[in-house]
């Protein structure tokens, strides 16, 4: 059975993160800059802590 997560924790894990983000957890999968920009442009959520959209210049 899975463990219950707080709303903010599950929100951070469902978002796109930078590789050095502390809120990302341990299960990361690296993607290219092009893939990240396409995902963010398509409406994928960006982490509110590390702001990968700002780092990529996608604002």
N, C-alpha and C positions, 0 to 999 in steps of 0.2 A: 504494500500500500504506500502511496506517496505521502510526503509530509505537507502540511498546510503551510502556505507562504503568505506573508503580509502583502497587501496590495501594492505597496511601493517596491518591494523586492521583486515581485513577479513582473512589474512594469519595467524595471531596469533590465531584467534578463530577456525580455521580449524585444528590447530596443537594439539598434545598431550601436556599437561601441568602438572607441579607439583601442588599439592593442594594449595600452598602458592604463586602462580604466579599472579602478578598484571595484566598481559596482558590477562589472561584467560577469563575475563568477569564474568558474574553472573550465566551462565548456565553450571555448571559443573556436571559431573556424575562420581562418584568414581569407579575405577576399581582396581582389584587386581594387585599385582606385576607381577604375571604370565601373566595376560591379557595384561598388559602394555608392557612387554618384547616381547610377541608374536606379538602385533600390530607393535611395532617398527621394529622388525625383518622382518615383512611382508611389510615394506616400508611406514608405516604411518609416517607423518612428525612430528618431535619434535620441540617444541617451541624454537626459537633462544634466548629467554630471560632467561628462567628458566632451559633449557637443561635437561629434565627428562631422556634422554638417558645416560648422564654422571652420574647423581645421581643413576641410576639403574645399572651402570656398563656395559652398552650395547654398548660401543664404541669399 
